Amino acid sequence: MTLDCIVYRCKKQAEMYLYVRADMETDDLPELLLRQVGALTQVMELSLSPASKLARADVSTVMQKLDADGFYLQMPPSGLINPHLHFGD
């Protein structure tokens, strides 16, 4: 089984990436999520399979979230998280 997705860089937080199922538009994502991540910049398209390797995320978790929710939010490594991210713009 493979799952195609598009990976976006999130403007509001360095090293935060949003994986979106390829058959979805970003407009289909929850409004609260879109406010939290800010502007999105497409960085790559991936075709994931259980044998795929990702640098900072478990591929099976990513695939499960994409299948269930249509997206997966990859948080930055600890120490790089902006503590005021939830306060909005």
Secondary structure as UniProt FT lines:
FT   STRAND          3..10
FT   TURN            11..12
FT   TURN            14..15
FT   STRAND          17..21
FT   TURN            22..23
FT   HELIX           26..28
FT   HELIX           31..37
FT   STRAND          40..48
FT   TURN            50..51
FT   HELIX           59..69
FT   STRAND          71..74
FT   TURN            78..79
FT   TURN            83..84
FT   HELIX           85..87
//
